[in-house]
């Protein structure tokens, strides 16, 4: 997932950002409400971790403006405020979850996984396509019940494709999901990762198809069909 973390405490922001990146996510971090609002107006994130007490524009204003723009990205609010009123107010504005500081990093990661599952309609931490199984919590994948040897980037790419199995995902969308805003990445990087994934999925019942001019589609093979070897 491509996650926006909005937190003005630099120590906490670094801890959250590094933890999420180590879990395979692409993470952008903003430290003011106005910077966050600007990023959200120009970039489509998969999830937002949003502090309330921010300089220049507080988190409630950021959230309100998001929902006024009809952005449906899940929002997890972080705050030191313990007032029930604040929690109710944030949820009514359109937040999807609420976590009070101080918190355990493991709980934050679990809540992010839960919001990610809800967004893609999954019931648990496993994504299955044919004989391919991805464990979101364990950060691993298996094929025909045997573990797949994947780099962190390959696993992240496979997660995106598998969570949208049967739907075409553009190269731009894949770059957006896998890399931060300050990284300059060309489409050929995605082609290289897809090529490597195809080799690791060969002779299985799952295929990554190239839909020319549109992107890539992961789906289970139908009986009697051949996997496309087009790596373009």
Secondary structure as the mmCIF struct_conf table of DSSP 4:
data_model
#
loop_
_struct_conf.conf_type_id
_struct_conf.id
_struct_conf.beg_label_comp_id
_struct_conf.beg_label_asym_id
_struct_conf.beg_label_seq_id
_struct_conf.end_label_comp_id
_struct_conf.end_label_asym_id
_struct_conf.end_label_seq_id
STRN STRN1 UNK A 2 UNK A 6
BEND BEND1 UNK A 8 UNK A 8
HELX_RH_AL_P HELX_RH_AL_P1 UNK A 10 UNK A 22
TURN_TY1_P TURN_TY1_P1 UNK A 23 UNK A 24
STRN STRN2 UNK A 26 UNK A 30
STRN STRN3 UNK A 32 UNK A 32
HELX_RH_AL_P HELX_RH_AL_P2 UNK A 33 UNK A 42
BEND BEND2 UNK A 46 UNK A 46
STRN STRN4 UNK A 47 UNK A 51
BEND BEND3 UNK A 52 UNK A 53
STRN STRN5 UNK A 55 UNK A 55
BEND BEND4 UNK A 56 UNK A 57
HELX_RH_AL_P HELX_RH_AL_P3 UNK A 59 UNK A 68
TURN_TY1_P TURN_TY1_P2 UNK A 69 UNK A 70
STRN STRN6 UNK A 74 UNK A 79
BEND BEND5 UNK A 80 UNK A 80
HELX_RH_AL_P HELX_RH_AL_P4 UNK A 84 UNK A 93
TURN_TY1_P TURN_TY1_P3 UNK A 94 UNK A 94
BEND BEND6 UNK A 96 UNK A 96
STRN STRN7 UNK A 97 UNK A 100
BEND BEND7 UNK A 101 UNK A 102
HELX_RH_AL_P HELX_RH_AL_P5 UNK A 105 UNK A 120
TURN_TY1_P TURN_TY1_P4 UNK A 121 UNK A 121
BEND BEND8 UNK A 123 UNK A 125
STRN STRN8 UNK A 126 UNK A 129
TURN_TY1_P TURN_TY1_P5 UNK A 130 UNK A 131
STRN STRN9 UNK A 132 UNK A 135
TURN_TY1_P TURN_TY1_P6 UNK A 136 UNK A 139
STRN STRN10 UNK A 140 UNK A 143
TURN_TY1_P TURN_TY1_P7 UNK A 144 UNK A 145
STRN STRN11 UNK A 146 UNK A 147
HELX_RH_AL_P HELX_RH_AL_P6 UNK A 152 UNK A 163
TURN_TY1_P TURN_TY1_P8 UNK A 164 UNK A 166
BEND BEND9 UNK A 167 UNK A 167
STRN STRN12 UNK A 169 UNK A 169
HELX_RH_AL_P HELX_RH_AL_P7 UNK A 171 UNK A 178
BEND BEND10 UNK A 179 UNK A 179
TURN_TY1_P TURN_TY1_P9 UNK A 181 UNK A 182
HELX_RH_AL_P HELX_RH_AL_P8 UNK A 187 UNK A 201
TURN_TY1_P TURN_TY1_P10 UNK A 202 UNK A 203
BEND BEND11 UNK A 204 UNK A 205
STRN STRN13 UNK A 206 UNK A 211
TURN_TY1_P TURN_TY1_P11 UNK A 212 UNK A 214
STRN STRN14 UNK A 215 UNK A 220
HELX_LH_PP_P HELX_LH_PP_P1 UNK A 221 UNK A 222
TURN_TY1_P TURN_TY1_P12 UNK A 223 UNK A 224
#
